[in-house]
C-alpha cells in the first residue's frame, strides 16, 4: 500500500484561525470545512510544501512555521502520513470568497 505525505496548516492571524470550504466538485469530502493543506511533492521538504500550499491555494506568505504533530492514518487506498504545522501568516491578504453552485 502506498504511503502519501501531507501537511495540514493551522494558520493564525492575530487571534483568528483560517479554515476553508472544499470545492463542491472535489471527489473526496466535497463542501466540508477543513484547515488548509495538501500533499508533499516528491523531493520537497515539509517546509517547502507548506509554503507552496499557502501560495497556491490561498495566495499567502508565511513568517513562521512550527511543526506540531505527525499522524499516520489508513484509508482503503493508501496510508497517509499527515504533519500538522502552525503557521503565522505574514504577507498576503485574506479574501472572502463565495462558492456558487
C-alpha positions in Angstrom: 0.0 0.0 0.0 1.3 3.4 -1.0 2.2 6.0 1.8 1.4 9.6 0.9 2.9 12.6 2.8 0.7 15.5 3.5 0.7 18.8 5.5 -2.2 20.4 7.4 -1.8 24.0 8.3 -3.2 25.7 11.4 -3.0 29.3 10.2 -3.3 32.2 12.6 -3.6 35.9 12.1 -3.9 37.7 15.4 -6.5 35.6 17.3 -8.3 34.2 14.2 -7.8 30.7 12.7 -8.2 30.3 8.9 -10.4 27.5 7.6 -11.5 26.8 4.1 -14.5 25.0 2.5 -13.6 22.3 0.0 -15.0 22.8 -3.5 -18.2 21.1 -4.5 -16.5 19.3 -7.4 -13.9 17.6 -5.2 -14.1 13.8 -5.2 -13.2 13.5 -1.6 -15.2 15.3 1.1 -16.8 18.0 -1.2 -18.0 21.1 0.6 -16.7 20.3 4.1 -14.8 22.9 6.2 -11.2 22.0 6.8 -7.9 23.5 7.7 -5.8 24.2 4.6 -3.1 21.7 3.4 -2.2 19.2 0.8 0.2 16.6 -0.4 4.0 16.9 -0.2 5.5 16.6 -3.7 8.4 14.3 -4.4 11.7 15.8 -3.4 10.0 18.6 -1.4 10.7 19.3 2.3 7.8 19.7 4.7 8.5 23.5 4.9 8.6 23.8 1.1 5.3 22.0 0.9 3.8 24.4 3.5 5.0 27.4 1.6 3.8 26.1 -1.8 0.3 25.1 -0.4 -0.1 28.5 1.2 0.8 30.3 -2.1 -1.1 28.0 -4.5 -4.3 27.7 -2.5 -4.5 30.9 -0.6 -2.0 33.3 -2.1 -0.4 33.9 1.3 3.2 34.1 2.5 4.2 32.9 6.0 6.6 34.4 8.5 6.8 31.4 10.9 6.3 27.6 10.8 6.3 25.4 13.8 5.9 21.6 13.4 3.3 20.3 15.9 2.4 16.7 15.2 2.6 13.8 12.8 -0.2 11.3 12.4 -0.4 8.1 10.4 -3.9 7.0 9.1 -5.1 4.4 6.7 -7.7 4.6 4.0 -8.8 1.7 1.8 -6.4 3.0 -1.0 -3.4 4.5 0.8 -1.6 5.2 4.0 -1.4 9.0 4.8 1.4 10.5 6.9 0.0 13.9 7.9 2.1 16.5 9.5 0.3 19.3 11.3 2.0 22.7 11.2 1.4 26.0 13.0 1.8 28.9 10.6 1.7 32.6 11.4 0.7 34.5 8.2 2.8 37.5 7.3 2.4 38.5 3.7 -0.9 38.4 1.7 -4.4 39.4 2.2 -7.2 37.0 3.3 -10.2 37.3 1.0 -13.8 36.2 1.5 -14.9 34.1 -1.5 -18.5 32.9 -2.1 -18.8 29.5 -3.7 -21.6 29.3 -6.3 -23.3 26.1 -7.4 
